Amino acid sequence: MTTQTPAELGSLDITAIKFGQAMTATSLAIAFVLDQWPLAAAIGSLNLFGSLAPRLNVMPRLYALATPILRLRRRLIVDEPQPHRFAQGFSGTVTLAGSALVAFGATVIGWSLALLVSALAILNITVGFCAGCFTYLQLRRAGILGRAG
């Protein structure tokens, strides 16, 4: 693996990323409490779609609306966007799988998957460990994923 210069990386707003994770964690918890798998499926779809089409991602738009209300402050970091997009897409995929399982009657495993996504989002918000980013980097180190542009 080669070392990238800051110019080759990118400037990411970590507050925006954590806001998206908070929205995901909260929405999935509400979906679980209300037993509303369609809400979980909607959040999963938004995350998956947002990772595949970053320019059309809804979460940054919600973040922009919430910033003045919640008085959020941008905190820019220099990092690769790919691990974060992978994490968002993977969380969307797992959430959609869980939603489908709930819809077809496998409620325990389905809600377990959705709550796992919620718990991992909370882990990242609180201690800064992104399980999806870690997985991406391990898959890339193993040669399973290439460096995408």
PyMOL commands that set and color helices and strands:
alter all, ss='L'
color gray80, all
select helices_A, chain A and resi 14-34+37-52+54-56+58-70+82-103+107-127+131-141
alter helices_A, ss='H'
color red, helices_A
select strands_A, chain A and resi 11-13+76-78
alter strands_A, ss='S'
color yellow, strands_A
deselect
rebuild
show_as cartoon
